[in-house]
Amino acid sequence: MRRANSCLLLLILVFCAFLALGAWAVYRIPTAAEANFGPASPSLSTSQKFLLSWRLLQAEDKLISPANPFGAEIPFKISLGESPTSVSNRLETDGLIQESDGFRDFLVYAGLDTRIQAGDYTLSPATSAIDIAYNLLDATPTEVPFAVLAGWRLEEVAESLPKSG
């Protein structure tokens, strides 16, 4: 009888230790992810936040390190209606990021998966995956070709700018 009580007490202690470890993990993992990747999207449930936090911490090195520190910029186009999964797979195929799954997890975690804009980009594999994710939120070109017709006065050029896009 005494041996059975000892075994039962040991089982209870082990169970309590696992509960304490689980509670610590549920608190610590999202906190560590927030410290490294910023706040999670408010639209995530607690379980989604925990799972994505865990996966981001596992892929952290691939997300903060560039795919190729010496790589040159390349053009990258996102089509209207293209899914974040397709975008992340193509980024990996083109050598711009190291891992599409971790990149997609970051997009969802940060709430960027619904904010990616269609357009033409110039991206570099010397940039971290996180920086690339934020670059995909603005498809506004940095340069716009503009021709001034010979003989135009300054007022005519200024008048045509708002109409040219």
C-alpha positions in Angstrom: 0.0 0.0 0.0 2.8 2.3 0.9 4.5 1.7 -2.4 1.3 2.4 -4.3 1.0 5.7 -2.5 4.6 6.6 -3.4 4.0 5.9 -7.1 0.8 7.9 -7.1 2.5 10.8 -5.5 5.4 10.6 -8.0 2.8 10.6 -10.9 1.1 13.6 -9.4 4.4 15.4 -9.1 5.4 14.6 -12.7 2.0 15.7 -13.9 2.3 19.0 -12.1 5.7 19.5 -13.5 4.4 19.0 -17.0 1.6 21.4 -16.3 4.0 24.0 -15.1 6.3 23.5 -18.1 3.3 23.8 -20.4 2.1 27.0 -18.8 5.6 28.5 -19.0 5.8 27.5 -22.7 2.4 29.0 -23.5 3.6 32.3 -22.0 7.3 32.3 -23.0 7.1 31.3 -26.7 4.8 34.1 -27.8 6.8 36.6 -25.7 10.0 35.5 -27.4 8.5 35.7 -30.8 7.1 39.2 -30.1 10.6 40.3 -29.0 12.1 39.0 -32.2 9.4 39.6 -34.8 7.2 42.3 -33.4 3.6 42.0 -32.2 1.3 39.3 -33.6 -1.7 40.2 -35.6 -4.7 40.9 -33.4 -6.8 38.7 -35.6 -5.0 35.5 -34.5 -6.5 33.2 -31.9 -4.4 32.2 -28.9 -3.6 28.8 -30.4 -2.6 30.3 -33.8 -0.4 32.9 -32.1 1.3 30.1 -30.1 1.8 27.8 -33.1 3.1 30.6 -35.4 5.3 31.9 -32.6 6.8 28.4 -32.2 7.4 28.0 -35.9 8.9 31.5 -36.3 11.4 30.8 -33.5 12.3 27.6 -35.3 12.9 29.5 -38.6 14.4 32.6 -37.1 17.9 32.3 -38.6 16.4 31.9 -42.1 14.1 34.9 -41.7 16.7 37.3 -40.3 19.6 36.3 -42.6 19.8 37.1 -46.3 19.5 34.3 -48.8 22.6 35.5 -50.6 24.6 38.4 -49.0 26.3 39.1 -52.3 23.3 38.7 -54.6 22.2 41.3 -57.1 18.7 42.9 -57.2 16.3 41.2 -59.5 12.8 42.1 -60.8 9.9 40.4 -59.1 6.2 40.8 -60.2 3.2 40.0 -58.0 0.0 39.5 -60.0 -3.4 40.8 -58.9 -5.1 38.1 -56.7 -1.9 36.1 -56.3 -1.9 34.2 -52.9 0.8 34.7 -50.3 1.6 31.0 -50.7 2.4 31.5 -54.3 4.4 34.6 -53.7 6.5 32.9 -51.0 7.1 29.9 -53.1 8.3 32.0 -56.0 10.5 34.1 -53.7 12.2 30.9 -52.6 12.5 29.6 -56.2 14.0 32.9 -57.3 16.6 32.7 -54.5 15.3 35.8 -52.7 14.4 34.0 -49.4 15.7 30.8 -47.8 12.5 29.2 -46.8 8.9 29.8 -48.1 7.2 28.2 -45.1 8.8 30.4 -42.5 8.2 33.5 -44.7 4.6 32.6 -45.1 4.3 32.0 -41.3 5.8 35.5 -40.7 3.3 37.1 -43.1 0.4 35.5 -41.3 1.9 36.2 -37.8 2.4 39.9 -38.6 -0.9 40.3 -40.5 0.9 41.1 -43.7 -0.6 38.2 -45.7 -3.6 40.4 -46.5 -1.7 43.5 -47.2 0.7 42.4 -50.0 0.2 44.5 -53.0 0.3 43.4 -56.6 2.9 45.2 -58.7 6.5 45.2 -59.9 9.3 45.1 -57.4 13.1 45.1 -57.5 14.2 42.8 -54.7 17.6 41.7 -53.5 18.6 38.3 -52.0 21.0 40.4 -49.8 18.0 41.6 -47.8 16.4 39.5 -45.0 13.1 37.8 -45.6 11.5 40.1 -43.0 12.6 43.2 -44.9 11.4 41.7 -48.2 8.0 41.1 -46.5 7.7 44.7 -45.6 8.9 45.8 -49.1 5.9 43.9 -50.6 3.5 46.2 -48.9 4.2 49.1 -51.3 4.3 48.6 -55.0 4.8 52.3 -55.7 7.8 52.6 -58.1 10.7 54.6 -56.9 11.3 55.9 -60.5 8.6 57.0 -63.0 9.6 57.6 -66.6 8.5 61.0 -67.7 9.2 62.7 -71.0 9.1 66.4 -71.6 8.2 67.4 -75.1 10.5 69.9 -76.8 9.3 73.4 -76.5 7.1 73.0 -73.5 7.2 75.8 -71.0 7.7 75.1 -67.2 4.0 75.8 -66.6 3.0 73.2 -69.2 5.2 70.5 -67.7 3.8 71.3 -64.2 0.2 71.0 -65.6 0.9 67.7 -67.2 2.4 66.0 -64.1 -0.9 65.3 -62.2 -2.5 63.9 -65.4 0.4 61.6 -66.2 0.1 59.4 -63.1 
